[in-house]
Every structure is written in structure tokens, then in C-alpha cells.
């Protein structure tokens, strides 16, 4: 079966996903700790823990998606 994308494009997506995991995890940690820069303003969310839970779900999607694709037999 012919690959849909080149190996370079596949690795680029993998690297971007790893960066997304790191950046989103850092943001979620800042919201969970109610960092003043993220939760201290007038228009900022009041419940930092709820925001961090939502961001951690996005991180979970980034982590679980590649492993499930490998388990079902796709490269």
C-alpha cells in the first residue's frame, strides 16, 4: 500500500504533536495553580481547575491518538 504522505510530513506532524503536548501541559499547570497572569484579570476564567481539566483532556487526545492508530495496524 502506498503511503498517503511522505515520511518527512509524517515526522513533522509527530514533532508538532510532541510540542503541543508540552505546551498544553504547561498551560494546564499554570491554570491549575491559578497563576495570576491567567486567572487574575477581569475577563479571565474564575475556575482555573476546570480550565486545566479541559486542557488536560486535549493533552490526553494527543497522547492516546497515536497509540491507538498503531494498535489497529496503521503505520
Secondary structure, DSSP 8 states (H G I E B T S, - for coil): ---SS-HHHHHHHHHHHHHHHHHHHHHHHHHHTT-HHHHSSSSS-S-HHHHHHHHHHHHHHHHHHHHHHHHTT--
